[in-house]
Amino acid sequence: MVFGYIGDRVGRKYTFLITMATMGLSTALLGLLPTYASVGLLATALLVGLRLLQGLALGGEYGGAATYVAEHVPDAKRGYYTSFIQTTATLGFC
């Protein structure tokens, strides 16, 4: 809902860049989090917040990638090519 709205307003390319930056920044900040011993529950809240940002960015990236691929492949092979998005995401767990 968030990135779909932004994509409609300013374009998918810019929106994709925002999702990439959000994912990169939130992932980098995970490495800079203070420990629970130093700041208590704030560390937990920051961790949950950053993971939520990662999830939001992932949703935007996935939708943007699917739309981009679907628009730029032959009509007869649209399902085949877009299936690679889900397949490669799943292969990342192996």
TASULJO-V672033 format. One record per helix or strand of 2 or more residues. SS is the DSSP state (helix for helix, strand for strand). FROM is the first residue (numbers start at 1). TO is the last residue. If there is no record, write none. Layout:
BEGIN
SS,FROM,TO / SS,FROM,TO
END
This chain:
BEGIN
helix,2,10 / helix,12,30 / helix,36,39 / helix,41,71 / helix,75,91
END
